[in-house]
Amino acid sequence: MPKRNDLEQKALQQIMNVGFEGILQSDLWRKLGASSREGSRIALKLEAKKLIRREKELREGRWTYRLYPKRVPASIDSIADCPCLMCPDNARCDPSSSISPQNCERLTDWLLLIAKGEPGTIGDS
Ligand code: SF4
């Protein structure tokens, strides 16, 4: 049986891997080979450390929790279509100049699409 600290670390890793979709507590414990009692304790501990958040969810007539990471590590994919990467004005772009991220429509549009959950759509056609 794995040690509790190992399980805590593995649980956090799994929760971070699933990202913002979250994972059902019971599915996570099954994957890690932990009992639901042990798993609940770990989830509470991770929540107390502000590493995850738990949301109550009704599943097959029973209440359970879905676990979400508080933070998801940034990946290269997440910025692959950022307009700044291929921008012809990149070298002149500076917060103190007239070409600036503060007034850039392309950057604003891209950020708005990300906020709506539609990354990768700018310039795609
Ligand atoms: S913020 Fe706008 S102008 Fe500046 S580099 Fe990015 S896309 Fe180009």
Residues whose N, C-alpha, C, O or C-beta is under 5 A from the ligand:
A	BS01	SF4	P83 C84 C87 D89 N90 C93 S100 P101 C104 R106 L107
